[in-house]
Amino acid sequence: MKRVFAFAAVAGVVLGSGRALGVGPDPAEGHKLYDQHCAVCHGPNGRGDGPLAEDLKVAPADLAAISKRRDGHFPDVEIREIIDGRRRVRGHGGSEMPVWGRVFSRGTFGEVEADAKLDALVAYLRSLQLGPSKVGGR
């Protein structure tokens, strides 16, 4: 009986997570999420020039220059923490950005789906970088 439960747990992880199958995050899905939840402030190309940008007290960051500001490194973990609210940044307010609220919260979707959304959005933001970027870092 223990083997059945162990197999079911492993199968659930493998089938539920593209990372476990060796499939990377989907930047196209990340692009959709970005357009729905980020572009209004950060702009269509991540340059901080969205339609609401000039109405904000703190100018939105240029998301296409993350790697440039960090000597060519794209800090995946830091970006994930900013998106999901674990790391506060000036201009985002509290731990939930008002525009998208709980869209990327594990409490809303569960760990696998929330992680898939975060992975996709981070992959898309990495694809926006101006010039070469080295993945990883903090």
Beta strands, then each sheet from edge to edge (+ up, - down):
strand 1: 73-74
strand 2: 134-135
sheet 1: 1+ 2+
end
